[in-house]
């Protein structure tokens, strides 16, 4: 009889939910194209209409596209905040998602029949090891800081809003990792480590537990995940700040998707 610990059971439940979320009709596995919008009307391969952008995004169509279930005849426009997105228009069941990245509008296409989704067999991960559940201490900044970082695209740099640093010891070395805010009082920590490129994606991220009153915070590296760019060539994911580089292999969490 195999005995499964609470840690393992909780992880398997969490990981199954994550894989289901990836494999939805318009999840990260469905992305098939990314196009910056030009400043004059032009066609986009894979979609109908003529598209362009200034301080908003625009498209002119003759009924081939639908907006909220109604055919588009003429020109419609939309905008989103920086780093935001809008599930804007449909071309059949292909979604034209509007995004704003680095001050530039782009259309990201999502297709429920994408090859990445059809071929999806789950996300490989390291064996669960409770030694990778550690406690750190959060030092908030007096005010948030905007930091420019590279991204998964060579033609894009973005700003992230950092909220403080997490002090944590790993492998006998003390680290001070820059964090961004997550929901419910938690923190996101994106990082590089020695597994990157071979066993894992070029970088990964982990969401901590809630910050406690004494500033302590639990980091379960078993729940380290790949960002969307690990699943699609069309991701725009911000890279970690340069200082978030661990000098040891983090053999926990999700591995590279083959």
VENNORZI-V878684 format. One record per residue. N is the residue number from 1. SS is DSSP state (hx for helix, st for strand, lp for the rest). OMEGA is omega in whole degrees, 0 to 359 (NA if undefined). BURIAL is + if it has 9 or more other C-alpha atoms within 8 Angstrom, else -. Layout:
# VENNORZI-V878684
n = (N | N)
ss = (SS | SS)
omega = (OMEGA | OMEGA)
burial = (BURIAL | BURIAL)
This chain:
# VENNORZI-V878684
n = (1 | 2 | 3 | 4 | 5 | 6 | 7 | 8 | 9 | 10 | 11 | 12 | 13 | 14 | 15 | 16 | 17 | 18 | 19 | 20 | 21 | 22 | 23 | 24 | 25 | 26 | 27 | 28 | 29 | 30 | 31 | 32 | 33 | 34 | 35 | 36 | 37 | 38 | 39 | 40 | 41 | 42 | 43 | 44 | 45 | 46 | 47 | 48 | 49 | 50 | 51 | 52 | 53 | 54 | 55 | 56 | 57 | 58 | 59 | 60 | 61 | 62 | 63 | 64 | 65 | 66 | 67 | 68 | 69 | 70 | 71 | 72 | 73 | 74 | 75 | 76 | 77 | 78 | 79 | 80 | 81 | 82 | 83 | 84 | 85 | 86 | 87 | 88 | 89 | 90 | 91 | 92 | 93 | 94 | 95 | 96 | 97 | 98 | 99 | 100 | 101 | 102 | 103 | 104 | 105 | 106 | 107 | 108 | 109 | 110 | 111 | 112 | 113 | 114 | 115 | 116 | 117 | 118 | 119 | 120 | 121 | 122 | 123 | 124 | 125 | 126 | 127 | 128 | 129 | 130 | 131 | 132 | 133 | 134 | 135 | 136 | 137 | 138 | 139 | 140 | 141 | 142 | 143 | 144 | 145 | 146 | 147 | 148 | 149 | 150 | 151 | 152 | 153 | 154 | 155 | 156 | 157 | 158 | 159 | 160 | 161 | 162 | 163 | 164 | 165 | 166 | 167 | 168 | 169 | 170 | 171 | 172 | 173 | 174 | 175 | 176 | 177 | 178 | 179 | 180 | 181 | 182 | 183 | 184 | 185 | 186 | 187 | 188 | 189 | 190 | 191 | 192 | 193 | 194 | 195 | 196 | 197 | 198 | 199 | 200 | 201 | 202 | 203 | 204 | 205 | 206 | 207 | 208 | 209 | 210 | 211 | 212 | 213 | 214 | 215 | 216 | 217 | 218 | 219 | 220 | 221 | 222 | 223 | 224 | 225 | 226 | 227 | 228 | 229 | 230 | 231 | 232 | 233 | 234 | 235 | 236 | 237 | 238 | 239 | 240 | 241 | 242 | 243 | 244 | 245 | 246 | 247 | 248 | 249 | 250 | 251 | 252 | 253 | 254 | 255 | 256 | 257 | 258)
ss = (lp | lp | lp | lp | lp | hx | hx | hx | hx | hx | hx | hx | hx | hx | hx | hx | hx | hx | hx | hx | hx | hx | lp | lp | lp | lp | lp | hx | hx | hx | st | st | st | st | st | st | lp | lp | lp | lp | lp | st | lp | lp | lp | lp | lp | lp | lp | st | st | st | st | lp | lp | lp | st | st | st | st | st | st | st | st | st | st | st | lp | lp | st | st | st | st | st | st | st | st | st | lp | lp | lp | lp | lp | lp | st | st | st | st | st | st | st | lp | lp | st | st | st | st | st | st | st | st | lp | lp | st | st | st | st | st | st | st | lp | lp | lp | lp | hx | hx | hx | hx | lp | lp | lp | lp | lp | lp | st | lp | lp | lp | lp | hx | hx | hx | st | st | st | st | st | st | st | st | st | st | st | st | st | st | st | st | st | st | st | lp | lp | lp | lp | lp | st | st | st | st | st | st | st | st | st | st | st | st | st | st | lp | lp | st | st | st | st | st | st | st | st | st | lp | hx | hx | hx | lp | st | st | st | st | st | st | lp | lp | lp | st | lp | lp | lp | st | lp | lp | lp | st | st | st | st | lp | lp | lp | lp | lp | lp | lp | lp | st | st | st | st | st | hx | hx | hx | lp | st | st | lp | hx | hx | hx | lp | lp | lp | lp | lp | lp | lp | st | lp | lp | lp | lp | lp | lp | st | lp | lp | lp | lp | lp | lp | lp | lp | st | lp | lp | lp | lp)
omega = (180 | 179 | 180 | 181 | 176 | 178 | 181 | 181 | 179 | 181 | 181 | 177 | 179 | 184 | 178 | 178 | 179 | 180 | 176 | 180 | 177 | 189 | 174 | 185 | 183 | 176 | 185 | 179 | 185 | 186 | 183 | 181 | 176 | 182 | 170 | 180 | 179 | 179 | 173 | 186 | 179 | 177 | 173 | 180 | 180 | 181 | 172 | 174 | 176 | 194 | 174 | 182 | 167 | 173 | 172 | 173 | 184 | 171 | 174 | 182 | 182 | 175 | 182 | 179 | 176 | 177 | 183 | 177 | 182 | 179 | 178 | 174 | 184 | 187 | 172 | 183 | 178 | 176 | 176 | 176 | 176 | 182 | 179 | 177 | 180 | 172 | 199 | 189 | 175 | 171 | 196 | 175 | 174 | 183 | 170 | 182 | 179 | 177 | 174 | 183 | 180 | 180 | 181 | 177 | 177 | 173 | 176 | 183 | 177 | 184 | 180 | 181 | 181 | 181 | 180 | 179 | 181 | 183 | 186 | 179 | 180 | 180 | 179 | 182 | 176 | 173 | 181 | 182 | 184 | 175 | 179 | 171 | 188 | 176 | 175 | 180 | 186 | 174 | 182 | 172 | 176 | 172 | 181 | 181 | 175 | 183 | 177 | 181 | 172 | 182 | 177 | 178 | 179 | 184 | 184 | 166 | 183 | 173 | 173 | 179 | 182 | 187 | 181 | 181 | 176 | 178 | 183 | 177 | 179 | 178 | 179 | 179 | 177 | 180 | 174 | 189 | 180 | 185 | 170 | 184 | 171 | 182 | 171 | 176 | 180 | 181 | 171 | 177 | 175 | 185 | 167 | 172 | 188 | 177 | 187 | 177 | 179 | 183 | 184 | 178 | 181 | 169 | 181 | 180 | 177 | 175 | 182 | 167 | 178 | 176 | 181 | 183 | 180 | 179 | 180 | 183 | 180 | 176 | 178 | 181 | 173 | 180 | 172 | 185 | 171 | 171 | 186 | 183 | 177 | 183 | 185 | 176 | 187 | 178 | 178 | 191 | 174 | 177 | 174 | 170 | 187 | 182 | 180 | 183 | 181 | 186 | 178 | 175 | 175 | 184 | 181 | 178 | 187 | 176 | 177 | 176 | 184 | NA)
burial = (- | - | - | - | - | - | - | + | + | - | + | - | - | - | - | - | - | - | + | - | - | + | + | + | - | + | + | + | + | + | + | + | - | + | - | - | + | + | - | - | + | - | + | + | - | - | - | + | + | + | + | + | + | - | - | + | + | + | + | + | + | + | - | + | + | + | + | - | - | - | + | + | - | - | + | - | - | - | - | + | - | + | - | + | + | - | - | + | + | + | + | - | - | + | + | + | + | + | + | + | + | + | - | - | + | + | + | + | + | + | + | + | - | + | - | + | + | - | - | - | - | - | + | - | - | + | - | - | - | - | - | + | + | + | + | + | + | + | + | - | + | - | - | + | - | - | + | - | + | + | + | + | + | - | - | + | + | + | + | + | + | + | + | + | + | + | + | + | + | - | - | - | - | - | + | + | + | + | + | + | + | + | - | - | + | + | + | + | + | + | + | + | + | + | + | + | - | - | - | + | + | - | + | + | + | + | + | + | + | + | + | - | - | - | + | + | + | + | + | + | + | + | + | + | + | + | + | + | + | + | + | + | - | + | + | + | + | + | + | + | + | - | - | + | - | + | - | - | - | - | - | + | + | + | + | + | + | -)
